[in-house]
Amino acid sequence: MRPVLPALARHPRATRAGLAITAIVVFILVPQVTNDFYLSIAQSVVIFGLLAMSLDMLAGYTGLVSLGHAAFFGISAYVLAYTMNHGAGPLTAALIGLAATLAMAALLGVLAIRVKSIAFVMLTLAIGQIAFGLAVRWTDVTGGDNGLAVPSRPSFVPGAIDYYYATLVVLVVCAIVMRLIVGSPFGLTLRGVRDNEERMRSLGYTVALHKYLAFVISAFFAGIAGVLFAFFNLYMSPSAIDFQHNALIVLMTFTGGLGTLWGALVGSGIVVFFQQWLSIHTPRWITFLGIFFILTVLFARRGVYGSARYAIRRRLDQLSGRPPLDRHGVHALPQEDVALQEADV
């Protein structure tokens, strides 16, 4: 085992790619080695993992924590169900649902970027509650508490296993696109806005535009998750976008680790496990989830995935002789490089 670790340290990108491929293979094998119940849990992890990843783009990379992210999830699902019940085909309804999500995000984003910090949290909480109120009261469109049925899935995914693999493909594609976005110059600018908004503004960056685009892009991926959920559940009700679900999405993101993307998927797995598996054995499952979150905050402040990744990177860096990571997860400069920089100044 000892000779393997230095090799992993010398090829960090290949190591990360190998871990990602391993995770994908595990998800691929789920229908082959489990029953329908665990397949349903895995399906929920995939869908809500995508939703949590979309929030992580906004909260982890831009510093804007939203307590109403499920609103965009619900808009796409409700529009899809409504249009299908009025004669639209599944794919057409899905596109209309995503278009409605983009339009609403573009409109609300103009308001959202005008505030920051706790004011942004409260504004998004209000957006989430307005969406929930409309879902309950606008019975002619949403069905109220009775919800809306989704008549069918697309014809090319008729069975549960077929649809599971389709959602897995969508998750992988969306994850790759999000990774490319956060790793691009635009994504690096978002991190700068998160860390020091005033400094980025003084350097000439259009901070408001970057925050607006991050808000809209994040909402779009949340809409994709809503489409997947509607086809999976074949039903949409207000309970899917209530305050508890908004809070659980935030919990998934923080539990996995902000600014990690894949950590959101890990957080989704943890929360779904408590919600769907542990709830069968005890009605106090939410108490155990709260205890787990408290322990995570106390002993793994980067989240479960984020803390594990940080610890592994530190160990591999020690083996490879690279400078240690600082508290931001960045390699510190060797003393001789620091001295050279000071001399240049």
C-alpha positions as CSV (number, residue, x, y, z in Angstrom):
1,M,0.0,0.0,0.0
2,R,2.8,2.4,0.8
3,P,4.3,2.5,-2.7
4,V,0.8,3.2,-4.1
5,L,0.2,6.5,-2.1
6,P,3.2,8.4,-3.7
7,A,2.0,7.4,-7.1
8,L,-1.4,8.7,-6.3
9,A,0.1,11.9,-5.0
10,R,2.1,12.4,-8.3
11,H,-1.1,12.1,-10.4
12,P,-3.9,13.9,-8.5
13,R,-6.1,14.4,-11.5
14,A,-6.0,10.8,-12.5
15,T,-6.8,9.9,-8.9
16,R,-9.8,12.1,-8.8
17,A,-11.0,10.8,-12.2
18,G,-10.6,7.2,-10.9
19,L,-12.6,8.0,-7.8
20,A,-15.4,9.6,-9.9
21,I,-15.5,6.6,-12.3
22,T,-15.6,4.2,-9.3
23,A,-18.6,6.1,-7.9
24,I,-20.4,6.0,-11.3
25,V,-19.8,2.2,-11.5
26,V,-21.3,1.8,-8.0
27,F,-24.4,3.7,-9.1
28,I,-24.6,1.6,-12.3
29,L,-24.5,-1.6,-10.3
30,V,-27.3,-0.6,-7.9
31,P,-30.2,-2.1,-10.0
32,Q,-28.3,-5.3,-10.5
33,V,-27.5,-6.0,-6.8
34,T,-30.5,-4.5,-4.9
35,N,-34.3,-4.5,-4.8
36,D,-36.8,-1.9,-5.9
37,F,-36.7,-0.1,-2.5
38,Y,-32.9,0.6,-2.6
39,L,-33.3,1.5,-6.3
40,S,-35.8,4.1,-5.3
41,I,-33.3,5.5,-2.7
42,A,-30.5,5.6,-5.2
43,Q,-32.8,7.4,-7.7
44,S,-33.6,10.0,-5.0
45,V,-29.9,10.5,-4.2
46,V,-29.2,11.1,-7.9
47,I,-32.1,13.7,-8.3
48,F,-31.6,15.5,-5.1
49,G,-27.8,15.3,-5.5
50,L,-28.2,17.3,-8.8
51,L,-30.4,19.8,-7.0
52,A,-27.8,20.2,-4.1
53,M,-25.0,20.5,-6.7
54,S,-26.9,23.4,-8.3
55,L,-27.2,25.1,-5.0
56,D,-23.5,24.5,-4.3
57,M,-22.7,26.5,-7.5
58,L,-24.5,29.4,-5.9
59,A,-23.6,29.0,-2.2
60,G,-20.2,27.3,-2.4
61,Y,-18.6,29.2,-5.3
62,T,-20.4,32.6,-5.2
63,G,-21.2,32.8,-1.4
64,L,-25.0,33.3,-1.9
65,V,-26.9,30.9,0.3
66,S,-30.4,30.4,-0.9
67,L,-33.3,29.1,1.3
68,G,-35.7,29.1,-1.7
69,H,-33.9,27.0,-4.2
70,A,-36.6,24.4,-4.3
71,A,-38.9,27.0,-5.9
72,F,-37.1,26.6,-9.2
73,F,-37.2,22.8,-8.8
74,G,-41.0,23.1,-8.3
75,I,-41.5,25.5,-11.2
76,S,-40.1,23.1,-13.8
77,A,-42.0,20.1,-12.3
78,Y,-45.3,21.9,-12.0
79,V,-45.1,23.4,-15.5
80,L,-44.2,20.0,-16.9
81,A,-47.2,18.3,-15.2
82,Y,-49.6,21.1,-16.2
83,T,-48.6,21.1,-19.9
84,M,-48.7,17.3,-20.1
85,N,-52.2,17.3,-18.7
86,H,-53.2,19.8,-21.4
87,G,-51.8,17.7,-24.3
88,A,-48.1,18.3,-24.5
89,G,-45.7,15.4,-25.0
90,P,-43.1,14.5,-22.3
91,L,-40.1,16.1,-24.0
92,T,-42.0,19.2,-25.1
93,A,-43.4,19.6,-21.6
94,A,-39.9,19.2,-20.1
95,L,-38.5,21.9,-22.4
96,I,-41.4,24.3,-21.5
97,G,-40.7,23.6,-17.8
98,L,-37.0,24.5,-18.2
99,A,-37.9,27.6,-20.2
100,A,-40.3,28.7,-17.5
101,T,-37.6,28.1,-14.8
102,L,-35.1,30.2,-16.8
103,A,-37.6,33.0,-17.3
104,M,-38.5,33.1,-13.6
105,A,-34.9,33.0,-12.5
106,A,-34.0,35.8,-15.0
107,L,-36.8,37.9,-13.4
108,L,-36.1,37.1,-9.8
109,G,-32.3,37.4,-10.3
110,V,-32.6,41.1,-10.9
111,L,-34.0,41.5,-7.4
112,A,-31.8,38.9,-5.7
113,I,-28.4,40.4,-6.8
114,R,-29.3,43.7,-5.2
115,V,-28.9,42.3,-1.7
116,K,-26.2,40.2,-0.1
117,S,-25.4,38.2,3.1
118,I,-28.4,37.6,5.4
119,A,-30.6,39.9,3.3
120,F,-30.1,37.5,0.3
121,V,-31.0,34.5,2.6
122,M,-34.2,36.2,3.7
123,L,-35.2,37.2,0.2
124,T,-34.8,33.7,-1.2
125,L,-36.7,32.4,1.8
126,A,-39.5,34.7,0.8
127,I,-39.3,33.5,-2.8
128,G,-39.6,29.9,-1.6
129,Q,-42.6,30.6,0.6
130,I,-44.3,32.6,-2.2
131,A,-43.8,29.6,-4.5
132,F,-45.2,27.2,-1.8
133,G,-48.2,29.5,-1.2
134,L,-49.0,29.6,-4.9
135,A,-48.7,25.8,-5.2
136,V,-51.2,25.5,-2.3
137,R,-53.7,28.2,-3.3
138,W,-53.6,28.3,-7.1
139,T,-55.8,25.2,-7.3
140,D,-56.9,25.7,-11.0
141,V,-53.2,25.3,-12.1
142,T,-51.4,23.4,-9.4
143,G,-54.2,21.2,-8.0
144,G,-53.6,22.6,-4.5
145,D,-53.0,20.0,-1.8
146,N,-54.1,17.3,-4.3
147,G,-51.2,18.1,-6.5
148,L,-50.9,17.2,-10.2
149,A,-50.3,13.8,-11.8
150,V,-47.7,13.4,-14.5
151,P,-49.3,11.1,-17.1
152,S,-46.2,9.3,-18.3
153,R,-42.5,9.3,-18.8
154,P,-40.8,9.6,-22.2
155,S,-41.3,6.5,-24.3
156,F,-37.6,5.6,-24.4
157,V,-37.5,5.1,-20.6
158,P,-40.6,3.0,-19.9
159,G,-39.3,1.1,-16.9
160,A,-37.9,2.1,-13.5
161,I,-34.4,0.7,-14.3
162,D,-34.4,2.4,-17.7
163,Y,-35.3,5.7,-16.1
164,Y,-32.8,5.3,-13.4
165,Y,-30.0,4.9,-15.9
166,A,-31.3,7.9,-17.9
167,T,-31.2,10.2,-14.8
168,L,-27.7,8.9,-14.0
169,V,-26.6,10.0,-17.4
170,V,-28.2,13.4,-17.0
171,L,-26.4,13.8,-13.6
172,V,-23.0,12.9,-15.0
173,V,-23.5,15.3,-17.9
174,C,-24.7,18.1,-15.7
175,A,-21.8,17.5,-13.2
176,I,-19.3,17.7,-16.0
177,V,-20.8,21.0,-17.3
178,M,-20.9,22.5,-13.7
179,R,-17.3,21.4,-13.2
180,L,-16.2,23.1,-16.4
181,I,-18.1,26.3,-15.4
182,V,-16.6,26.5,-11.9
183,G,-13.1,25.7,-13.3
184,S,-13.3,28.4,-16.0
185,P,-12.2,32.0,-15.7
186,F,-15.9,32.8,-14.9
187,G,-15.9,30.3,-12.1
188,L,-12.6,31.7,-10.7
189,T,-14.2,35.2,-10.7
190,L,-17.2,33.8,-8.8
191,R,-14.7,32.5,-6.1
192,G,-13.2,36.0,-6.0
193,V,-16.6,37.5,-5.5
194,R,-17.3,35.0,-2.7
195,D,-14.0,35.8,-0.9
196,N,-13.8,39.6,-1.4
197,E,-16.6,41.3,-3.4
198,E,-15.3,44.8,-2.9
199,R,-11.8,43.9,-4.1
200,M,-13.2,42.3,-7.2
201,R,-15.3,45.4,-7.9
202,S,-12.2,47.6,-7.4
203,L,-10.3,45.4,-10.0
204,G,-12.9,46.2,-12.6
205,Y,-15.1,43.1,-12.5
206,T,-18.8,43.5,-13.0
207,V,-19.8,41.8,-9.8
208,A,-23.5,42.2,-10.2
209,L,-23.5,40.5,-13.6
210,H,-21.4,37.6,-12.4
211,K,-23.8,37.1,-9.4
212,Y,-26.8,37.3,-11.7
213,L,-25.4,34.7,-14.1
214,A,-24.5,32.4,-11.3
215,F,-28.1,32.7,-9.9
216,V,-29.7,32.0,-13.3
217,I,-27.4,29.1,-14.1
218,S,-27.9,27.5,-10.7
219,A,-31.7,27.8,-11.1
220,F,-31.5,26.2,-14.5
221,F,-29.8,23.1,-13.1
222,A,-32.3,23.1,-10.3
223,G,-35.0,23.0,-13.0
224,I,-33.4,20.0,-14.6
225,A,-33.6,18.2,-11.2
226,G,-37.3,19.2,-11.0
227,V,-38.0,17.6,-14.4
228,L,-36.3,14.4,-13.4
229,F,-38.3,14.4,-10.1
230,A,-41.6,14.9,-11.9
231,F,-40.9,11.9,-14.3
232,F,-39.7,9.8,-11.4
233,N,-42.5,10.5,-9.0
234,L,-45.2,10.8,-11.7
235,Y,-46.8,13.3,-9.4
236,M,-46.1,16.8,-8.0
237,S,-47.4,18.3,-4.8
238,P,-46.7,21.4,-2.7
239,S,-45.0,19.3,-0.1
240,A,-42.0,18.9,-2.4
241,I,-41.3,22.7,-2.2
242,D,-42.2,23.5,1.4
243,F,-39.8,25.0,3.9
244,Q,-38.6,21.6,5.1
245,H,-37.4,20.6,1.7
246,N,-35.7,23.9,1.1
247,A,-33.9,23.4,4.4
248,L,-32.9,19.8,3.6
249,I,-31.4,20.9,0.3
250,V,-29.2,23.4,2.2
251,L,-28.4,20.7,4.7
252,M,-27.3,18.4,1.9
253,T,-25.0,21.1,0.5
254,F,-23.4,22.0,3.9
255,T,-23.1,18.4,5.0
256,G,-21.2,17.3,1.9
257,G,-19.0,20.4,1.8
258,L,-19.4,23.8,0.3
259,G,-17.5,24.5,-2.9
260,T,-16.9,20.8,-3.8
261,L,-19.8,19.9,-6.1
262,W,-19.4,16.2,-5.6
263,G,-19.8,16.8,-1.9
264,A,-23.4,17.8,-2.5
265,L,-24.0,14.4,-3.9
266,V,-22.5,12.8,-0.8
267,G,-24.6,15.1,1.4
268,S,-27.7,14.1,-0.6
269,G,-26.9,10.4,0.0
270,I,-26.6,11.1,3.8
271,V,-29.8,13.1,4.1
272,V,-31.8,10.7,1.9
273,F,-30.5,7.7,4.0
274,F,-31.8,9.4,7.1
275,Q,-35.1,10.4,5.5
276,Q,-36.0,7.2,3.6
277,W,-34.2,4.4,5.4
278,L,-33.8,5.4,9.0
279,S,-37.4,6.8,9.1
280,I,-38.7,3.2,8.6
281,H,-37.1,2.2,11.9
282,T,-37.7,5.3,14.0
283,P,-40.0,8.3,13.8
284,R,-37.2,10.3,15.4
285,W,-35.0,10.2,12.3
286,I,-34.9,14.0,12.0
287,T,-33.4,14.2,15.5
288,F,-30.6,11.8,14.5
289,L,-30.1,13.9,11.3
290,G,-29.8,17.0,13.5
291,I,-27.2,15.3,15.8
292,F,-25.2,14.2,12.7
293,F,-25.2,17.7,11.3
294,I,-24.1,19.2,14.7
295,L,-21.2,16.7,14.8
296,T,-20.3,17.6,11.2
297,V,-20.2,21.3,12.1
298,L,-18.0,20.6,15.1
299,F,-15.6,18.1,13.8
300,A,-15.7,18.3,9.9
301,R,-16.2,22.0,9.2
302,R,-15.5,21.5,5.5
303,G,-18.3,18.9,5.3
304,V,-18.0,15.1,5.1
305,Y,-16.6,15.0,1.6
306,G,-14.7,18.3,1.9
307,S,-12.9,17.3,5.1
308,A,-12.1,13.8,3.8
309,R,-10.7,15.3,0.6
310,Y,-8.6,17.8,2.6
311,A,-7.2,15.2,4.9
312,I,-6.3,12.9,1.9
313,R,-4.6,15.7,0.0
314,R,-2.5,16.7,3.1
315,R,-1.3,13.1,3.4
316,L,-0.5,12.7,-0.3
317,D,1.3,16.1,-0.3
318,Q,3.4,14.9,2.7
319,L,4.4,11.8,0.8
320,S,5.1,13.7,-2.4
321,G,7.1,16.5,-0.7
322,R,4.8,19.3,-1.9
323,P,4.2,22.3,0.4
324,P,1.4,21.8,2.9
325,L,-2.1,23.1,2.4
326,D,-3.2,26.2,4.2
327,R,-6.6,26.7,5.8
328,H,-8.1,27.6,2.4
329,G,-6.9,24.3,0.8
330,V,-4.2,26.0,-1.2
331,H,-0.6,25.0,-1.3
332,A,1.6,27.3,0.7
333,L,4.7,28.7,-1.0
334,P,8.1,27.3,0.1
335,Q,10.2,29.7,2.2
336,E,12.7,30.4,-0.6
337,D,9.8,31.4,-3.0
338,V,8.4,33.7,-0.3
339,A,11.8,35.3,0.1
340,L,12.0,35.9,-3.7
341,Q,8.6,37.4,-3.8
342,E,9.5,39.8,-0.9
343,A,12.7,40.7,-2.7
344,D,10.8,41.5,-5.9
345,V,8.5,43.8,-4.0
